[in-house]
Amino acid sequence: MMSAQEILAGVGTFSPHDLLLFEEKALRKIVKKNDKVLRQGEVCQSVYFILSGSFVQFQSD
């Protein structure tokens, strides 16, 4: 399992306190192929980090 520091390394530099907060609050979610994380009209309430695999984003105007 990746550490908080490894996950957040590409985003910025964080204090040990911030990394601890991230580890305490973060939830690991496994999303299967073709599952939707967010549907049209929904407001995103989370931040997602892709640890393995790929992710496709669709946008409609």
C-alpha positions as CSV (number, residue, x, y, z in Angstrom):
1,M,0.0,0.0,0.0
2,M,1.3,3.4,-0.9
3,S,2.0,5.9,1.9
4,A,0.4,9.3,2.1
5,Q,3.7,10.9,1.2
6,E,4.0,8.8,-2.0
7,I,0.5,9.6,-3.0
8,L,0.8,13.3,-2.5
9,A,4.4,13.7,-3.8
10,G,3.1,14.7,-7.3
11,V,0.8,17.3,-5.8
12,G,3.1,19.3,-3.5
13,T,5.1,19.3,-0.3
14,F,3.2,18.7,2.9
15,S,4.2,18.9,6.6
16,P,4.2,15.7,8.7
17,H,1.0,17.0,10.4
18,D,-0.8,17.4,7.0
19,L,0.3,13.9,5.9
20,L,-1.1,12.5,9.2
21,L,-4.4,14.2,8.6
22,F,-4.6,12.9,5.1
23,E,-3.9,9.3,6.3
24,E,-6.6,9.7,9.0
25,K,-9.3,11.0,6.7
26,A,-8.5,9.2,3.4
27,L,-10.5,6.2,2.3
28,R,-9.4,3.6,-0.2
29,K,-12.1,2.9,-2.8
30,I,-11.8,0.2,-5.4
31,V,-13.7,1.2,-8.6
32,K,-14.4,-1.6,-11.1
33,K,-14.3,-1.2,-14.8
34,N,-17.3,0.8,-16.2
35,D,-18.3,2.0,-12.7
36,K,-19.0,5.7,-12.5
37,V,-17.5,7.8,-9.8
38,L,-19.7,10.8,-10.6
39,R,-22.8,11.2,-12.7
40,Q,-24.1,14.1,-14.7
41,G,-25.6,16.8,-12.5
42,E,-23.9,15.6,-9.3
43,V,-21.5,17.9,-7.5
44,C,-18.2,16.3,-6.6
45,Q,-17.6,16.2,-2.9
46,S,-14.3,14.3,-2.9
47,V,-10.8,14.3,-4.3
48,Y,-9.6,11.1,-6.0
49,F,-6.1,9.8,-6.6
50,I,-5.6,7.0,-9.1
51,L,-3.2,4.5,-7.6
52,S,-3.3,1.9,-10.4
53,G,-5.1,1.4,-13.7
54,S,-6.6,4.2,-15.8
55,F,-9.4,6.7,-15.7
56,V,-11.5,8.2,-18.4
57,Q,-13.3,11.6,-18.0
58,F,-16.3,12.5,-20.2
59,Q,-17.6,16.0,-20.6
60,S,-20.8,17.0,-22.2
61,D,-21.8,20.5,-23.1
